[in-house]
Amino acid sequence: MTAYIRKPEIMNRIMVGLSKVTRTESDPTNDHTKSTDNDADGAAEGSSAVPESLSPTTSQDDETKNGCNTSKENTPEEDSTITTPLQITNPAGHPLALKILFLSSDTGGGHRASATSLAQQFQNLFPGSEFALCDIVQLDAPPPYNMLVKSYKHLSAHPQQWKLVYNVSNTRAYEMLADVHMKSAMERSVRRRIQSYDPDVVVSVHPLMTNVPVLACSNITKETGKHLPIFTVCTDLGSAHSMWFANGVEKLFVASDAIKDLAMQRGKVPLEKIVMSGLPIRNDFAVQAEKMGERHSAEGKVYQRFVRGQLGLEGYEDRKTVLVMGGGEGCGRLSN
């Protein structure tokens, strides 16, 4: 397994696979993380094997949010990690199953949605895999970073304040200061927390969870002799914060030429580490695309009429249809 996961092609396969159909999806928003043997067997037969939500299952306390268990009374020098390691339920029956740790934060809905989409595809391609999502910044970072979620909710409602904070923190001077501060203050506790999950691979989908985890994974590799790869999936499209671009990752997955150029200029990430993959989306979209086929074909038009009927639009064939989409924070109700 170690030799297998070392190959960066595994994440290439995951990202490419997000645009292909693997099976019919069920609801990907259930509030658990574990897959069962029946789920994995169903995947082999073409039924759904969707990962349940990347939320904690072992505690109801607010301090276990995002799949990490901790106690705020512990100091950074103490071992505050009480996380249950990820375990493959049936390793003999699922030899390619992986233990994946996603690093993210609920600063808007896109980061968690990307992690969920990636988790679905891991489970599609490697049945029996186990997942967890952890917000290491909220749990292990010093102020002001550990107030990230609360601050984001405030800033998303105050655009001018958000603009000021973003622009100041996106400077080279702040990036260097934050890099030194965060690594010195939290690398050790982040290292222990990652080790507590015993993952095969770490995937970051958040800009504040790249520089310290890269160092932590490198130190874990040196300590254990087992290579622990870390990948970054940038969830921004047109522009991106400089903290996304930690150079020590195995691969950096980006969605546009603009982000690729930023990664090379700001992060000095070599071109061979950058993969143009697009943004992770739920496999449901690929399922519908497969069912429709060529949209302008006779079969495609028949399927479009079927979907319009399901949406209650069957009487409006002669009218244009507008799809309204919005972000996870700050936009209010789309129905308004």
Secondary structure by P-SEA (a helix, b strand, c coil): ccccccccaaaaaaaaacccccccccccccccccccaaaaaaaaaccccccccccccccccccccccbbbbcccccccccccccccccccccccccbbbbbbbbccccaaaaaaaaaaaaaaaaacccccccccccccccccccccaaaaaaaaaaacaaaaaaaaaaaacaaaaaaaaaaaaaccaaaaaaaaaaacccbbbbccccccaaaaaaaaaaaaaccbbbbbbbbbccccccccccccccccbbbbccaaaaaaaaacccccccccccccccccaaaaaaaaaacccccaaaaaaaaaaaaaacccccccbbbbbbbbcccccccccc
